[in-house]
Structure formats: structure tokens, C-alpha cells
Amino acid sequence: MDINEKILLLAILKKKDDETLMDVVSTLENTQLFTLKEGKKLLKKLKSEEFLTDGILTLKGELIAKEVEQEFKI
């Protein structure tokens, strides 16, 4: 898993209730982490790897996102 995927998972974990996945991707795009096109590809990849379903993190996705959070706290 590359760093952009990890950051996107963490951002989805930390998103506000009224934010959509595209809002999260747009926010990260504004920080120049990746382009909107790359962000959409990452979302699609995370969905295909079953980290996301119906716009929310799966249990698998949440566990990985929490591991990423701990990784960044070190």
C-alpha cells in the first residue's frame, strides 16, 4: 500500500459526517497530494480491495486506517 492510499484511508476515517468521499478527495487534491483523477483511481482501488463499501469504510478499511493513524503518530 503506497503513502497516498494510506493518507486517503486516514482522511476517510477522520472525515466529518456531512462530507462525501469526493469532498475528501478534493481536499487532498487541494493540498497537491494527488490530482483529482489520481484520487478517483485510488478510491476505485480501495473499493475493489474491499476497504470501502457504500461510501464508508469496511471493518477491514477501518482497521488499516487506525494502523496508519498510529504509524503517523510515531
DRENPA-215768 format. One record per residue: residue in one letter; x, y, z of N, C-alpha, C, O in turn. Coordinates in steps of 0.1 Angstrom, whole numbers, padded with zeros to 4 digits, always signed. Atoms other than C-alpha are relative to their C-alpha. Layout:
aXYZXYZXYZXYZ;...
***
This chain:
m+0009-0012+0000+0000+0000+0000+0009+0012+0000+0018+0014+0008;d-0009-0012+0001+0015+0033-0010-0005+0011+0009-0016+0010+0015;i+0003-0011-0010+0015+0065+0011-0012+0008-0004-0020+0011+0006;n+0013-0007+0004-0013+0082-0009-0012-0008+0004-0022-0002+0009;e+0011+0009-0005-0036+0052-0002-0002+0001+0015-0013+0002+0020;k+0000-0001-0015-0027+0054+0035-0006+0013+0004-0015+0013+0013;i+0005-0013-0004-0034+0091+0037-0014+0001-0003-0022+0007+0004;l+0015+0000+0004-0067+0087+0018-0008-0008+0010-0019-0003+0014;l+0007+0008-0010-0078+0060+0042-0001+0007+0013-0012+0007+0019;l+0000-0008-0013-0069+0081+0072-0009+0012-0001-0017+0014+0008;a+0009-0011+0003-0087+0111+0057-0014-0004+0000-0023+0003+0006;i+0014+0005+0000-0118+0090+0052-0004-0004+0014-0016-0001+0018;l+0003+0004-0014-0116+0077+0088-0004+0013+0007-0012+0013+0016;k+0002-0012-0007-0114+0113+0100-0010+0010-0006-0012+0021+0000;k+0010-0010+0006-0140+0129+0077-0012+0002+0008-0016-0006+0017;k+0012-0004-0008-0170+0147+0091-0012-0007-0006-0011-0012-0017;d+0012+0008+0005-0204+0131+0088-0006+0006-0012-0012-0002-0020;d+0006-0006+0012-0216+0156+0062+0009+0001-0012+0005+0006-0022;e-0009+0000+0011-0186+0151+0040-0001-0013-0008-0004-0023-0003;t+0000+0011+0008-0186+0128+0010+0014-0005-0003+0024+0002+0001;l-0014+0005+0004-0157+0107-0003+0006+0010-0010+0018+0012-0010;m-0006-0010+0010-0153+0132-0032+0004+0013+0007+0014+0019+0003;d-0004-0011-0008-0151+0160-0006+0014-0002+0005+0023+0006+0005;v-0013+0003-0006-0122+0142+0010+0011+0000-0011+0022+0005-0009;v-0010+0000+0011-0105+0136-0024+0003+0014-0004+0015+0017-0007;s-0002-0014+0004-0110+0173-0033+0009+0007+0010+0018+0015+0006;t-0008-0006-0010-0095+0184+0000+0015-0004-0002+0024+0004-0001;l-0014+0005+0002-0064+0162-0006+0006+0005-0013+0018+0007-0014;e-0005-0006+0013-0062+0174-0042+0004+0014+0002+0014+0019-0004;n-0004-0014-0003-0061+0210-0029+0013+0001+0007+0020+0011+0006;t-0013+0000-0007-0031+0201-0008+0011-0005-0009+0023-0005-0006;q-0009+0005+0010-0015+0188-0040+0007-0013+0003+0018-0016-0002;l-0005+0014-0002-0011+0153-0027-0001-0008-0012+0008-0016-0016;f+0002+0007+0013-0025+0140-0059-0011+0008-0008-0017+0017-0003;t+0010-0007+0008-0047+0151-0088-0014-0006+0003-0015-0017+0009;l+0014+0005-0002-0085+0146-0088-0001-0013-0007-0007-0023-0002;k+0001+0012+0008-0081+0119-0115+0007-0011+0008+0002-0023+0009;e-0007+0011-0008-0055+0100-0093-0008-0003+0012-0008-0015+0016;g+0009+0003-0011-0078+0104-0063-0011-0009-0003-0014-0018+0005;k+0011+0008+0004-0107+0089-0081+0005-0015-0002-0002-0024+0001;k-0006+0013+0003-0084+0060-0092+0003-0007+0014+0000-0019+0015;l-0003+0006-0014-0073+0055-0055-0013-0005+0006-0014-0015+0013;l+0013+0005-0006-0110+0054-0044-0004-0013-0006-0009-0022+0001;k+0005+0012+0007-0118+0029-0070+0008-0013+0004+0003-0023+0006;k-0009+0010-0005-0088+0008-0059-0003-0005+0014-0004-0017+0017;l+0004+0003-0013-0098+0010-0023-0013-0008+0001-0015-0017+0009;k+0013+0007+0001-0133-0001-0032+0002-0015-0005-0004-0024+0001;s-0003+0014+0005-0120-0031-0052+0007-0009+0009+0006-0021+0009;e-0007+0007-0010-0098-0041-0024-0008-0002+0013-0003-0007+0023;e+0009+0001-0011-0128-0040+0000+0003+0008+0012+0001+0003+0023;f-0002-0009-0012-0116-0012+0022-0012+0010+0001-0014+0015+0012;l+0012-0008+0000-0147+0008+0012-0012-0007-0006-0011-0015-0014;t+0012+0005+0006-0183-0001+0006-0011+0011+0003-0012+0015+0014;d+0011-0009-0001-0213+0022+0000+0004+0014+0006-0003+0019+0014;g-0005-0013-0005-0192+0053+0008+0005+0001+0014+0008+0011+0019;i-0005+0000-0014-0180+0042+0042+0011-0011+0001+0012-0020-0008;l-0011+0010-0002-0150+0022+0055-0006-0013+0004-0015-0013+0013;t+0004+0013-0005-0155-0015+0059+0008-0002+0013+0017+0006+0017;l-0007+0003-0012-0142-0031+0091+0015-0002-0004+0024+0003+0004;k-0014+0001+0005-0110-0040+0071+0006+0013-0002+0017+0016+0002;g-0005-0014+0002-0106-0004+0060+0002+0008+0012+0012+0015+0013;e-0001-0008-0012-0112+0010+0094+0012-0005+0008+0019+0003+0014;l-0011+0005-0007-0086-0013+0110+0013+0004-0006+0023+0008+0001;i-0012-0005+0006-0060-0004+0084+0002+0015+0002+0013+0020+0004;a-0001-0014-0002-0068+0033+0087+0005+0003+0014+0012+0013+0016;k-0005-0002-0014-0063+0031+0125+0015-0004+0002+0022+0003+0009;e-0014+0004+0000-0030+0013+0119+0008+0012-0006+0019+0015-0001;v-0007-0011+0007-0020+0042+0096+0001+0012+0010+0011+0018+0010;e+0000-0011-0009-0030+0067+0122+0011-0002+0011+0018+0008+0014;q-0011+0003-0010-0007+0050+0148+0014+0002-0006+0023+0007+0000;e-0012-0001+0007+0020+0049+0122+0005+0015-0001+0017+0018+0000;f-0003-0014+0001+0018+0087+0117+0003+0007+0014+0008+0017+0014;k-0002-0005-0014+0018+0093+0155+0014-0002+0005+0019+0005+0014;i-0013+0003-0004+0052+0078+0159+0010+0011-0002+0022+0009+0001;
***
